[in-house]
Amino acid sequence: AKEYKAAGKDLKDPKVSQQYQMEASSDANDVAEEKLKSEMDIQMSDFRAAVDKHSRVPAVGQTLGMLQIKQQQELMAAGVPMM
C-alpha cells in the first residue's frame, strides 16, 4: 500500500483498489505456498483440499471467518476501501 501511495495511486479509486487487492493476494499466496512447502512439507493443493473438507466443522469455519475479517481489517487499515 505504501508503494502505491508513494507512486501517487489513489487506493480509493475502485480500479486501483482492485489492482492492489489482486497483487497483494497473489503475493500472499506465493509466500504462503512457500512456507507450507518449506516448513511443513505440504503442497498448496493438499492444504486447499483439507480446508474444503473441514470447512463445515464449526470450529474450522469460525477460524476461517475470523481470518477473513482480520484480512479485511488489514486492507482497510492500509487505506483500501472494501468493495
C-alpha positions in Angstrom: 0.0 0.0 0.0 2.9 2.4 0.8 4.4 1.8 -2.7 1.0 2.6 -4.3 0.6 5.7 -2.3 4.2 6.8 -2.9 3.6 6.3 -6.7 0.6 8.7 -6.4 -2.0 6.0 -6.8 -5.3 6.5 -5.1 -6.4 3.4 -3.3 -9.9 4.8 -3.1 -10.2 4.5 -6.9 -12.0 1.2 -7.5 -9.8 0.2 -10.3 -6.6 0.9 -8.4 -8.1 -0.8 -5.3 -8.9 -3.9 -7.3 -5.5 -4.0 -8.8 -3.9 -3.6 -5.4 -6.0 -6.4 -3.9 -5.2 -8.7 -6.8 -1.4 -8.1 -6.5 -1.5 -8.3 -2.7 -3.4 -11.6 -2.7 -1.1 -13.1 -5.3 2.0 -12.1 -3.3 0.4 -13.5 -0.1 -0.5 -16.8 -1.9 3.1 -17.1 -3.1 4.5 -16.6 0.4 2.0 -18.9 2.0 2.7 -21.6 -0.6 6.4 -21.4 0.0 6.0 -21.5 3.8 3.7 -24.5 3.6 6.3 -26.3 1.5 9.4 -25.3 3.3 8.2 -25.5 6.9 5.6 -28.3 6.8 6.3 -30.1 3.5 2.6 -29.6 2.4 1.5 -28.8 -1.1 -1.0 -25.9 -1.5 -3.4 -28.2 -3.3 -3.4 -30.6 -0.3 -3.9 -27.6 2.0 -6.9 -26.4 0.0 -8.4 -29.8 -0.1 -8.1 -30.1 3.7 -9.7 -26.6 4.1 -12.6 -27.6 1.8 -13.1 -30.9 3.5 -13.1 -29.5 7.0 -14.6 -26.0 6.5 -18.0 -27.3 7.6 -16.7 -28.2 11.0 -17.9 -25.3 13.2 -14.5 -24.5 14.8 -12.7 -24.5 11.4 -15.4 -22.4 9.8 -15.3 -19.9 12.7 -11.5 -19.7 12.4 -11.6 -19.2 8.7 -14.2 -16.4 9.2 -12.0 -14.7 11.7 -9.1 -14.8 9.4 -11.1 -13.2 6.6 -12.2 -10.4 9.0 -8.6 -9.9 10.0 -7.6 -9.6 6.4 -10.3 -7.1 5.6 -9.3 -5.0 8.6 -5.7 -5.0 7.5 -6.7 -3.9 4.0 -8.9 -1.1 5.4 -6.0 0.0 7.7 -3.9 0.2 4.6 -6.4 2.5 3.1 -8.1 0.1 0.7 -11.8 0.5 0.5 -13.9 -2.7 0.6 -15.9 -3.5 -2.5 
